[in-house]
């Protein structure tokens, strides 16, 4: 346990200097406040940059570090996730996210079989494959109309299948645990309920940092897919979506 804590502190201190060379005085000032141990001021500076849409992977990473040092694990996990949404292979954010989840005992969404299949590539790769398949299919259909070659019909069918698979994969990625619906519980021990009322039966209690997928909104409540294949209603203020 001591080794993990020492490793975390090393990563966090190193993270405070990430991006200091970035040409942004406010970012550098917030980094200095973090280095001085004034985490509340650092958070205020980072959050102001986020509101100004100056968001970068390192900004969210540093913001997550500052929240972690304040023991606000829900928001720390949210910001590590936001860093990874912008840069999926950010090694420091990946490492700190794992540590924060362990500290918070946060619950995670498990990918479905379809999501595991779709994760073979990213949305951009599927979009390129779909675009190529579309134009190859158009060429094959036109060629078949004019020349009646059997191979052009086979090529058009193959193109349609590739296009359909690409569209399906993109939809799965956008709807899955890493898609736009992904949200993080930012408050401690939030009760998901069967209905939009504090007196409704409890479905599951979610520690801060737990993952949910937002399915719909009703007033001040959200209906979400929960870990363990459950579903329930949560106060909208208790969670924030990763993708802004």
N, C-alpha and C positions, 0 to 999 in steps of 0.2 A: 504493500500500500504506500509506504514511504517513497519507494522508487517511482511509482506512478505520480505522486504529488510533486516530487522534484522535477520529473519530466514535464509535467504540466506547467509548472512555474517557468521552466526554461523556455518552453514553447511560447508561453504568454509574453514573457519579457522580450523574446526575439520578435514576436508579432507586433510589439509596440513600435518597433522601428521600421516595419514594413511600409514602404511607400512614403517615407519622410522626404525622399528626393523628389516626390511628385510635386509639380509646381502648383501647390495650393497651400497658402499660408494657414488657413483654418484647419486643414487636415494635419499639418505639421504641429500646430498649436495643441490640438486634441491629443496627438501622439505624445507630446511633451507632458501634458497633464496626466496622461496614463502612466508614463514613466516615473512621474513624481508621486504616484499613488493617489492622485485626485480623480478617482474613477467616475464620480458623479459629474464633474466638470467635463471629463473626456466624453462621457455618454452624451451630454448636452451638445457638445461640439459635433460629434459624429452624427447625431440625430438631425441636426440642422442641415448638414450636408445631404443626408438622405431626403429630407423634405425639399431640398433644392434640386433634387434629381441628379446629384453628383455621384450616385451610387456606383461603386466598383467592387470587385471581389474582396480586395484588401480593406476597403472601408467597412464592409459587413463583417469581415473576419475580425478586425480590431474592435468593432462595436460588440461582437460576441464575446471577445476576451474581457472587455470592460464589464459587461453584464455578469460574466462568470465570476469575476473577482468580487462582485457585489452579491454573489450567490443567488442571482436571478436566473436560474437555470432554464426556465421556459423561454425567456427572450434570448438568452445566449444560444440555445439550440436553434431558435428561429433565425437568428442572424448567421450562424454557421451554415444553415440550410440555404439561406439567400446567397451567401458567398458561393456555395457549390452549384446553385442554379445558374450563376453567371460563369463559373469556371469549375466544371465537374471534377477536374483533376487537381484541385488545390490541396496539396498534401497536408499542410498545417490545419486547414479547416476540417479535413477528414479526421485527423488525429484528435483534435480538440472536441469535435462532435461526438466521437465515441466516448471520450472521457466524461463529457457533460451528460450524455445519456446514462452512463453508469451511475454518476453521482445523483441524478434526479430519479433514477429507476423508471425512466420514461418508457411508455409502450410504443411499439413500432407497428406500422402497417406491413403486412407480408404481401409481396407481389403475387398476383394470381398466375396460373399457368400461361394464360395469354400474354400477360405483361412480361413474364420471363422470356417468352418467345419473341415478343416485339423488341425487347431490350438488346437483341442481337446487333442492332445499329441504332443511330440516333434519328430524330425527326428530319434533320437536314438531309441525311443520306437517303431516307425513304422518299423525301420530296424530290430529290434528284432522280432516283430510280423511277418514280412515278411519272415524272415529266418526260424522261427518255422513252419509257414504255408507251406513253400517250402518242408521241410523235412517230415512233416506229409503227405503232398500230395504225395511225392515219395513213402512213406511207404504204403499209401492207394492204389495207382495205382498198385504197385507190389503185394499187397495182393489180389486185385481184379483179376489180371491176373492168379494167382495161385489157388485162392480159390473161386472166383466168388461169393463173398458175396455182397449182395445188399448194405449193410451199408458202405462198403469200397468205393463204387462208390460215394455215397452221401458225404462221408468224403473228397474224392478227389476233388469234385466240390466245397465244402465249402472252402477247403484249397486254391484252385485257386482263388476264390473270395476274400479271405482275403489277399492273395499275391497281387492281382491286386489293391485292395483298398490301401494297404500299399505303393506300388510303386507310385500310383497316389497322395497320401497324401504327400509323400516325395518330389515329383516333384512340387506340389503346394507350399509347404513351401519354397523350394529353389528358386522358381520363384516369390514368393509373396513379400509383403512389408518388410518382415524380412529376405528375402533370400539374396543370393550373389549379386543380381542385385541392391540392395538398395544403393543409393548414397545420399549425402547431399550437397546442394548448399553452397559453402563456400564464395561466393562473394555477395555483396549487389545488390539487384534489377537486377537480371539477366533476360534478355529477351529470352524466348523460341520462336523460329521462325518456319515458315513453311518449310524453306529450309536452306541449309548451306551457308548463306550469311547474312551479317549484314544489308543488305537492304531488306531482305525478310519480309513479314508481320509478325507481332508479334502475338503469340498465347496466351502467359501469361507472366506476370512479376513475378519473384520468389524472395521473400525476402531471405536473408541469413538464412541458417538453414532449408530451405524447403526440403522435401523428394521427390526424383524422383527414378524411376527404369530404369537403363540403358538397352536399348534393342539392340543397335548396335553402331559401331564406323565408322566414315568416315573422314579420315584425322584428322584435329584438332577439329572435331565436334563429339558430341554424340547425338544419337536419343533416347529419353526417354519417358516413361510413366509419366505423370505429375499429380498433384492433380486435382480434378474436372473431372476425366476421359478424360483428354486431352493428346495429344502427340505433341512433337515438338523437334527441334534441338537446342542444347546449345553448347557453346564453351567448349571443353573438360577440359580446365583449370579452369572452373567455378564450378566444382563439383568433389568430391572424393567418391569412394565407401567405405562403412562401413567396409566390410570384406576385409582385405588386402591380 
